[in-house]
Amino acid sequence: MLGFLLWLLLLFLCWPLALLALLAYPLVWLLLLPLRLLGIGVEAVFALLRAVVLLPARILGLSPGR
C-alpha cells in the first residue's frame, strides 16, 4: 500500500517519471528473476550443508539451541 501511495505522489509531482517507472517495473522484475532463483538455490545448498554438519549432534540428542 505504501508503494502505491508513493507512486501516486510521484504521479502527481512528475507524471512522465511515474509512467516510466510503471513500465520499467515488469522489465526489471524479469531481469532479476534469474538472480532470485540463483539465491534460492544457494540458500538450499547452505541449508543442506548445515544439516549435514549438525547431523552427528542431532543423532546424539543435542538440540541446536543449546
Salt bridges, closest charged atoms under 4 A:
none
